[in-house]
């Protein structure tokens, strides 16, 4: 399942996040997908793959941005485990 699909089909309705927060998740998923060279899928939420992405984000962005990305990917990983 694509992470954008997981976000829209499960995370948004279950967590009732605002449209602004949904957009922040979208930025994270686009950046993660760009690091993969394709749209990110649930199977990509693998420890080493995510660690590589976060290391690159820490180098390219503010530490707070990388921390946001980490928190958002973890939240989607937790929802994905249940669905």
C-alpha positions in Angstrom: 0.0 0.0 0.0 1.3 3.5 -0.8 2.0 5.6 2.2 -0.2 8.4 0.8 -3.1 5.9 0.7 -2.4 4.8 4.3 -2.4 8.4 5.3 -5.7 9.2 3.6 -7.6 6.0 4.2 -6.6 5.3 7.8 -4.5 7.9 9.5 -6.5 11.1 8.7 -9.9 9.6 9.7 -8.6 7.8 12.8 -6.6 10.8 14.1 -8.8 13.6 12.8 -5.8 15.7 11.8 -6.3 19.1 10.4 -5.8 19.9 6.7 -2.6 21.8 7.6 -1.2 18.8 9.4 -2.2 16.5 6.5 -0.2 18.8 4.2 2.8 18.5 6.5 2.6 14.7 6.2 2.4 15.1 2.5 5.7 17.0 2.4 7.3 14.3 4.4 6.0 11.5 2.2 7.0 13.3 -0.9 10.6 13.8 0.4 10.8 10.1 1.5 9.5 9.0 -1.9 12.1 11.2 -3.7 14.8 9.6 -1.6 13.5 6.2 -2.9 13.1 7.3 -6.5 9.4 6.3 -6.4 6.3 6.8 -4.3 6.8 5.3 -0.8 5.0 2.2 0.3 4.4 0.6 3.7 7.1 -1.9 3.0 9.6 1.0 2.8 9.1 1.8 6.5 12.1 -0.4 7.2 14.6 0.7 9.9 17.7 1.1 7.7 15.8 2.8 4.8 14.2 5.3 7.1 17.5 5.9 8.9 19.2 6.7 5.6 16.5 9.1 4.7 16.6 10.8 8.1 20.4 11.2 8.0 20.1 12.9 4.6 17.3 15.1 5.9 19.4 16.1 8.9 22.1 17.2 6.5 19.8 19.1 4.1 17.2 20.6 6.5 16.8 22.0 9.9 17.0 19.5 12.8 13.4 20.3 13.6 12.3 19.3 10.1 14.1 15.9 10.4 12.5 15.4 13.8 9.1 16.1 12.3 9.8 13.6 9.5 10.8 11.0 12.0 7.7 11.5 14.1 5.4 11.4 11.1 7.0 8.3 9.6 6.8 6.5 13.0 3.1 7.4 13.3 2.4 6.0 9.9 4.4 2.9 10.7 2.3 2.3 13.9 -1.0 2.7 11.9 0.4 0.5 9.1 1.2 -2.3 11.6 -2.5 -2.5 12.6 -3.9 -2.4 9.1 
